[in-house]
């Protein structure tokens, strides 16, 4: 099977209604963030979650990730880094 790397990942903390409890790790955005960090993911990560504590916890794993307020935001094809 062919594999192509993702260039951008949009990541939320609460992947299930039970994840509003910040003590849960398995199956949350924190677990995904740790997975990406362990594999030294080189793409762009946008963390967008209403769960502010969870978003900050994910940012600890992915220090270069960008925090975006939950809600709508523009997606553009050109990025100035």
GIBEL-V91480 format. One record per residue. RES is the residue in one small letter. SS is DSSP state (H for helix, E for strand, - for the rest). OMEGA is omega in whole degrees, -180 to 180 (none if undefined). Layout:
BEGIN
res=RES ss=SS omega=OMEGA
res=RES ss=SS omega=OMEGA
END
This chain:
BEGIN
res=x ss=- omega=178
res=x ss=- omega=177
res=x ss=- omega=175
res=x ss=- omega=-179
res=x ss=- omega=173
res=x ss=- omega=178
res=x ss=- omega=-179
res=x ss=E omega=176
res=x ss=E omega=173
res=x ss=E omega=-169
res=x ss=E omega=176
res=x ss=- omega=177
res=x ss=- omega=-172
res=x ss=- omega=-180
res=x ss=- omega=179
res=x ss=- omega=-177
res=x ss=H omega=-180
res=x ss=H omega=-174
res=x ss=H omega=174
res=x ss=H omega=174
res=x ss=- omega=-174
res=x ss=- omega=180
res=x ss=- omega=-180
res=x ss=- omega=179
res=x ss=- omega=-174
res=x ss=- omega=177
res=x ss=- omega=179
res=x ss=- omega=174
res=x ss=H omega=177
res=x ss=H omega=179
res=x ss=H omega=178
res=x ss=H omega=179
res=x ss=H omega=178
res=x ss=H omega=178
res=x ss=H omega=180
res=x ss=H omega=180
res=x ss=H omega=-179
res=x ss=H omega=180
res=x ss=- omega=178
res=x ss=- omega=-180
res=x ss=- omega=-174
res=x ss=- omega=-179
res=x ss=- omega=179
res=x ss=E omega=176
res=x ss=E omega=175
res=x ss=E omega=178
res=x ss=E omega=-180
res=x ss=- omega=-176
res=x ss=- omega=173
res=x ss=- omega=-178
res=x ss=- omega=-173
res=x ss=H omega=177
res=x ss=H omega=179
res=x ss=H omega=179
res=x ss=H omega=178
res=x ss=H omega=178
res=x ss=H omega=178
res=x ss=H omega=180
res=x ss=H omega=177
res=x ss=H omega=177
res=x ss=H omega=-174
res=x ss=- omega=-172
res=x ss=- omega=-180
res=x ss=- omega=-180
res=x ss=- omega=178
res=x ss=E omega=176
res=x ss=E omega=178
res=x ss=- omega=178
res=x ss=- omega=179
res=x ss=- omega=-179
res=x ss=- omega=-177
res=x ss=- omega=174
res=x ss=- omega=-177
res=x ss=- omega=173
res=x ss=- omega=-179
res=x ss=- omega=-178
res=x ss=- omega=179
res=x ss=- omega=-179
res=x ss=- omega=174
res=x ss=- omega=-179
res=x ss=- omega=none
END
